[in-house]
Amino acid sequence: MEFIKITLEAARRNVGLTQKQVAELLNVSVQSVCAWEKEPYKITIGNAIKLAELYHISIDNLIFMAE
């Protein structure tokens, strides 16, 4: 079986949110959200859990995106 790797940006767009909206919902800067989308391995575990919930994906899938 082949797995499709999606990006954090695609996951965000899939739920119809802008970087600014995500930043406001997570109480972080827009620059942080932008950085996570470019280098997802820099996300703290707390923010990773929040992103997974916000994007309606499992934390496993979120971690897979960061690899």
N, C-alpha and C positions, 0 to 999 in steps of 0.2 A: 504494500500500500504506500502511496506517495503522499507526503504531508505538504500542505501549502503553508509557507511561512509568510505571514502578513506583518506589516510594520506597525509601530505604534501610531504613526500618522494615519494609516489606513483604518486602524481600529477606532481612532478618534473620529475620523470622518464618517465611519460607519454608523456611529451613534448621533451624528449630526451636530457635533460640538466644534467650536473654534478653540484655538490655543488659549485665547483670552478667557473663554468660559471655563475651560478646564482649570486654568490657573486660579480663577476666582473660587471655583468649587473646592479646590484643594488648599486654598489659602497659600499659594506659592506665586512666584513671579512668572510672567509669560516667558521670560528668558529660560527659566528652569524647564518648563514644558518643552520649549524648542530644543534645549540641550538633550533632554531625555529622548526625543524623537531622533536625534542624530547619534547619540551615544547612550542607549538604554541601560547599559550596565552601570550607569552612575546613579540610578534611582535607589533611594533608601527602601528598605523592606516595607516600612509603613506606607510610603507613597505608592509602592508597587501594589500593595493590597488595595489601596483606595482606587488606583487606576483600573485594576482588574474588575472591581465592582462597578465602577463608572462606565467602563467599556463593555460590560456584560460578558467577560471572558474569564476563564479560570486563571488562577495564579500560575499554574503550570504553563499555560499558553503564553502568558506574559513573559515568563522566564525564558521560554523557548525563543521568543522574539528577540531577547537580549543577547542570545548566543551568536 
